[in-house]
Amino acid sequence: MTVRLPPRGSMAIERERICALNDAAPRRGAFVLYWMQQAQRAEFNPALEYAVARADALGLPVAVAFGLTDAYPEANLRHYAFLIEGLADVRDALQARGIAFALAIGDPAEVALRAARRAALIVCDRGYLRHQRAWRERVAREAGCEVVQVEGEAVVPVEAVSDHAEFAARTIRPKIHRLLDRFARVPAAAPAPARRAGGRRWTGMDLVEPEDALSRLKTDRTVPAVGAIFRGGPSEARRRFRAFLKDRFAGYAENRNQPQTDDVSGMAMYLHYGHVSPVWLAAEARSAAAPAPARDAFLEELCVRRELANNFTRFAERYDSFEAIPAWARRTLDAHRRDARRPAYSRDRLDAAATHDPYWNAAMREMKHTGYLHNYMRMYWGKKILEWSASPEEAFESALALNNRYLLDGRDPSSYAGVGWVFGLHDRPWTERPVFGMVRYMNAAGLERKCDIEAYVRKVESRQ
């Protein structure tokens, strides 16, 4: 396939980010369509800038369409409220650049195909999950015009790092670090305004404003939105990250595994919805006036651990299945499946935060109330579900279901890799013990030794 690069003078986009999804050529059209799905932002968005550059080269305006499906897997009111707050922000930022924005409720691929009826070509961003790939494959197959995917949700593009599933962080780390200087940079100049795309009826579809979308969605409303605790949107993401760099980044290396503090960036949910560019985060962190250990620790989480998760979902087709757990881990867990579980809890008891363990209950309450859970507590939370469930398969299903139901960054590559890690993914065998076999174990004594876990419980209680 021929990859058409932006003209000289436009935003510099590395060739590895650009992938032609079909062999079609541009056709006569009224505009270039950017079908936005994963990168829900108007700033530091290479897919948008590529669309603007292609439109300029053709002498056409660029327009943006977003398909909001109320059938997104495992999504509920909490997820949609956060997403839609971001879309209102995106609409306003696009309009300031003269770019029309169309929001339609429907299957994202259907929305893209309908919006593109008068488009010369389609530009899309990249998603790593199975259904996201299927949407793009369908659009590329049925659009009848050129479809180009531009990857902006990884600091280093997935295939530029590796062409196979990586075993662990230690195997992917050197591959990423060799490429960071090339890819972890953002353009110095602000993006140019685009040609105007005309009225908002250009799609020929029934459009909806973000402020009205939530009431029209048919979705699970049993999990409430988190309200002012976390607000969605690119503007809010940038505000929060700048506050983190200013006030808390210096202590990040020492405190990132201290759940009683707030010395973390809180960017996972904003990355999940594409409200913030990982490239921008990496560039800002690398240039921040902070100790080198803080910068190194942050880049380890953002670039190595997060992109190991992208690699996992790219190369493991059944990433959401217990079968994706490494063979050694499944064997050792199977050998201990008849070990006594004392105590044993059903998923309903777990969901109710009604266990004997006050530390675990606090973690469950935090995620239910706020849509967030500190990374260190996520590990303990998951390990205890494995310890207390009737079988490893039941534990896997419960951990993934609860994670995806309550966390704002659930249903993400990092969710699937994180839950997988509880069961041995991207890890090695440890000392054998009951229930866990040789899968890594965590206990309350470890929490008490490594952090002020009582202060964490008090923090959660104060925020209920």
N, C-alpha and C positions, 0 to 999 in steps of 0.2 A: 504494500500500500504506500502511496505517496503522502508524506506528511508535509503540510503547507505551513511554513513558519510565518510569524507576523512580519510585516515590513520593517525595514530599518527605522530606528527612531522611536519605535513603540516600546512598551514595557518588555524588558528582557525576560524571556521565558525559556528555561532550559529545554533542549530538544527531548530529553527523557521524560518530561512531563506531558508531552503531546503524543496522542495516539489516534490514528484514523480508525474508526470502528467499522467502516465499510469502504468499498472501492468507488463509490459514487462521486460525481463532481458537483460543484455548485450549480444551481439552476437559476433561471431568471426569477427574481423574487423582489418583494417590497422591503425586506429587512433581513438582518441576520438574527436568528433566535439563539439566545442563551437560555437553555433549559436548566434552571437552577434546581438542585435537590439537596446535595450534600453540603456545598459551600454556601451557607445562608448568610452572606455578607456582601457588601459593596466595596469593602476596602481590602487590599492585599489579597485579591482573589484572581489568580492567574487565568481561570476559565473566563471570567468576565472580561479581563483585559485582552485576552486572545480574541474573544468575540468582537470587542470594539475595534481591534486592529484589523481583523478580517473585514468588518463592515466598512471601515475607512478605505481599505484597499478597493472595495467594490463600489464605493460611493453610496453606501446605503446606511440607514440608521440601524441601531441595535435595539432589540427588545428582550425582556426577560419574562419567562413564565415559570410558575411554580405549581406543581400538582399536589394538593393536600388530600391525601387519602385518609378516610376514617377507618380503613381496614388495615392500618399498619400493624405488623405482628406485635402483640403484647402491649400496644400503646394504650394509655388511658388519659383521663382528663389532666392529670398532673403534667404529663409529657406534652400534650397539645397546648396547654396554656403557656408553657415556657417557650415552645416553638413559635407560637403565634405572636407573642410579645416581640420575638426577634424579627418576624416578618414585617411587622409594622415599622420597625427601625430600618430594615432593609429597603422597604418601599420609599421611605422619606429620603434616604441617602441616594437611591437611584434617581429619584425625581429631581434631586438637586443637580444631578449630572445630565439631565435631559433624557433619561432612559425610562421608557414605559415599563411598568411592572404589572403583570397580570397574575392574580391568584385565583385558581379554580379548584373546586372540590371534586375529586375524582381520582381514578387510578393514574399515577404519575406518568406512565407511558402513554396512556390514552390522552391525557392533557397535552403532553409534548407533541404527539402526532397531530392533534387538532390545531394546536397553536402554530404549528409549522406549515400549515397548508399553503401559506403565501410567503414562506421563508426561502431565501436562497440557499442557506445551509443551517445546520444545527451545531451548536457547541454545547457540551455538557461537562459537568464535573464528575468526579469519580467516587463511587461507594464500594466498599469491600465485602459487603455481605451478599449472600446468595440471591435474595430477592432484588437487591439493588443492581447487581450485575444483570439479572434477567430483564429488568426494565430497560436498561441501556441496549442490551442485545436486541430486544424487540424493536425499539426505536430505530436502531441502525438497519435492521432488516426491512422495515416497512416504510421508512420516511420518504424514499425516492429521491433523496438528495444527500450530499456529503454530511456525515456526522463525525465530529471530532471530539474526543475526550481529553480534558486537561486536568492533570492530577495536582491538586493543591492542598490535600489534607494529610500529607506526610512531608516532613522536612526533606527527607531523601526519598525519591520515588521508589516504590516497592521493588520493581524489577531491576532498578539500578543497583540495589543492594544485593539481591540474591535471586537465583532462579529456582530455588527449592525451599522446602520447609526447613527452617533453622532449628537446631536442637535446643539451644538455650541462649540466654543473653550473652554468654561468653563467646559464642560462635558468631553472633551477628554484630557485636560491639565493634570489633576492629574494622569491619566492612563499612559500617556507618561513619565511624570517625575519619576514615580515609576520604570521605566525600563531603563532610560537613562544611568545609571552607567554600566549596563550590555551590552548595545548595542552600545553606542557611544565611541567605541575604535577601534583602528587600530593596526595591528601587528607591533611589534617593529622591527622584522627582515625583510630584503628585500626578495621578492619572489625568489625562486630558478629558475635557467634556466630550460627550458623544453627540452625533447628529440626532435630532429629535425624531421619535418614532410615531408621532401623531397621537390620535385619541386612544382612550383606554378600551375601545371596542374592536381593536385591530384583530383580536383572536377569533371573533365570531362565536365566543362562548359566553356562558352565564358566569360572570365574574363576581367576586365577593371581596369586600375590604377586610383586612385582617381583624379589625375591631368587631366585625360581625361574624367571623368564621366560626368561633368556638360554639356559639349557640346553634349553628347549623350542623355540627358534626354529630354523627351517631356513634358514640363511643362509651366505654366503661367510665362511669362517673363516680365510682365508689372510692377512688383514691383522689383526695382533694388536691387542688393546686397549692403550691407552697406560698403563694402571695408575695409579700415583701421580703421574705427570707432570702430568696434568690429570684432576681428578675432576669428574663431572657433578653438577648439582643447584643449586637456587636458593640454598641456604645457602652453598655454596662460591662461587657467583658473587658474592654480596654481600660475602663475606669478602675475596675477591680485589680487588674494586673499591674497597672501603674502604682496603685496604692501598695500592693504587695512588694514591688521593687523598692519603693521608698521606705516602707516601714518595717518589713519583716524578712526581706530577702537575705540580709547579712547573716541571720541566724538559721538559714534554711538547712544547712548540712547537719547542724547539731540537733535541730528541733523537728525535722520533717517526720520522724517516727515517734513524736510525742503528742498523742491525741488530745491531751488536756490543753494544749496550746492551739493557736490558730495560725501557726507559722508555715502555712502551705498556700499555694497559689489559688486553689479553688477553680482551676481552669478546665477540669475534666468535662463538666457538663457543657461548657461553652465550646470546647473542641468537638464534643459529640454532635452538636447541632450545626457545626461549621460557623458559629458566631465569631470565632477568632481564628486567625491563621496560625498554624503551628510554626511556620517559617518566621512570622513576625515575632512570636514568643521567643523562639530560639535566638533571633538576632538581638532582641531587646535584652535578653538575659546575658548573652555573650558580651555585650557592650556595657552592662551595668557596673556601677562602682560598688562592687561587692567582693568579698573574699573569693579566691579561686575555688576553694572547696564548695561554696554555695553554688557557683556557676556550674561546676562539674556535676554536682548532685542533681541539679535541676535538669541539665541536659541528658543525664542518664535516664531520668523518668520520662522526659518529653520525647527524646529521640530514640533511645535504645529500647526501653521497656514498652513504650507505646507502639513503636514500629515493629517490634517483635510480635505484638498482637496483630498488627496489620498483615505481617508475613504469615501468621498462623491462619487467619481467616482466608487469605488468598490461596494458600496451598493445601489446606485441610477442608475438603468439601463438607464433611460432617462435623464442623467445628462446634456445633451446639449439641453434640451427642456424646454420651459416655464412651463411645467407641473411638473418639478422637484422643482419649487419654493414652499415653505411651503403653506399649505392651507390658513392659516390666511392672508398671504401676497397677495395671489391671490384674496381672497374675498375682501380685502380692496381696492386693485387696481381696481377690477371690479366695485366696488361701485362708483369709481371716474372716470370711463372711459369716461364719457360725460363732464367732466370738461374742460373748455376752455384751450387750450395750446397757450400761448402768450409769445414768438413766437412759431411757429411750423416749423420744418426743415425736409426735406427729407433726406434719406441716402446719396444722391449725394451731397447735401449741406454740410452735416457733413464731408463726405470724403474730400471735397475741403477745409475744415477748414474755411468756409465762414459764420460764425455765427456773432452775434453782440458782443460776449463775447471774449475779447482778451486773457483771461486766458485759456479758453477752446481751442481757436484756437492755442495757443502756445503748448498745450498738444498734439493736433492732429498733428501739424507740427513736434513735437519732435518724435513721434512714426513713422510717415511716412518717416522722413529723417534718423533716426538712428536705427530703430527697437527696441527702448527701450522707456519706459515711467516710470517715478518715481512713486512708489507705492501710494504716497499720491495724486498725480495728477490722477492716475487711478481711484480712488474713485470719485473724483469730475467729471472727464470726463464721467464716467458711469451714475452718478446721473443726469447730465444735459441731457444726451440722453433720459433718462426716462421722464424728465420734458418736453422735446421739441418734442416728437414723438406722432403721432396720437393715438396710443394705446399702452398699456404695452407690448403686444405681438410684435408689430412692433419694439418697443424700444429694447426688448430682442434680437431680430434677428439682428438688426443693431449693437448693442454693441458687440455681439459675432462675427459677420462677420468682423467688422473693427479690433477688437482685434486680431483675428486669421489671418487676411490678412497681417497686418503690423508688429506685434511684433514678435521678434525672439523667445520669449518664449510662443507664442500663441499655441493653440491646445494642451494644457497641463491640467492636473487636476486642477492646480491653476487657469488657465484661466476660466474653467467652474465654479469653486467655486467662483472666484472673480466676474465674471459677475452675477452669482446667488446672491451674497451678495448685489449687487446694488438693487435687487428686494426683499430683505428680507431674503435670505438664511443665516443660521447661525447667525441670528440677532433676535431682539425682537420688539414688537410694540412700536412706539413712539407717540408723540402728533400728532393728526390728522390734515391734511392740504390738500388743493386742489391738485389734480393730484396724489400725493403720498399716500393719505390716511394716514395709520399709518406706512408706510415704512419710514425708516430714510431719512432725507432730508439734503442736503448740498447746501450752497450758496456762492457767491463771497465774501460776507462780512466775512464769516468764514475763507476763505483763507487769506484775508487781515489782519485779526486779529491774525492768528496763524503762518503765515510765511511771508517772504518778497517776495510776489508774483510778484511784479514788477521786482525784480532782476531775478526771474525765467524766465519771458518773455524775458528779455534782454539776458539771458544766451542762450535761445533757438535761438533767432535771431542771436546771434554771431556765432552759429554753423551751420547755413544754408549754 
